Amino acid sequence: MNVFESAKLKAFENKNIPFVVDVVEPLWSPPVGDKEFKRFNVEFIVRNNISENDLHFELLDGATEEFLSAAFFTKKGDACKVEEWYEKESIRFPSNLKKATEMSRAYLNLMDRRTLDLMGQDDIKLSLFVSRKPGGGSEILSRLFAKLRGEGWKNLYLWTDCDCNWKWYEKRGFSLVQEDVYQPFSDENEKYKTYIFRKAL
């Protein structure tokens, strides 16, 4: 039987944040610092995508309770407590390393603001989704899109960039609504492109 057929959708529990970090750490680790700092920086990015709302979810194996995937959403006006976490956890690192986190913070804040500015009050943003098993991301999104549609949300927005498989969204019915170049991550050889997508729910 397909593991997802009996999987349970429930509210995300913060105790599972390390599982999310495990998935994205190889992709999002900064080029500086030791393993501890790299993981800290990645956890900051993950927590930056968890807003203070009831729109974060996880999919668990129905038999073993194993964590399979997670998805986090944000609506206009939502707050995030990542800064409180950052102030507490960052004190163990020197200021020269924390510059990498500051670069991440500036980038994330800019792209979140750009995306939220395009949204109406009936729209919602997919902030992050991850999967520990192939197919888990598609499964949790399929379930949640139906749930969000039933709750009256009209459009789903998200942003991504050239470091991610952004064409995955085009193949799944998302429309590109804004494309930009982020100069701080660009160089003379390559432009670092960012993309904002929208999908009607």
Secondary structure, DSSP 8 states (H G I E B T S, - for coil): --TTTT-EEEE--GGGHHHHHHHHHHHH--SSS-HHHHHHHHHHHHHHT--SSS-EEEEE-TTT--EEEEEEEE-TT----HHHHHHHHGGGS-HHHHHHHHHHHHHHHHHHHHHHHH--TTEEEEEEEEESSTTHHHHHHHHHHHHHHHTT--EEEEEEETTS-THHHHTTT-EEEEEEE-GGG--SS---EEEEEEEE-
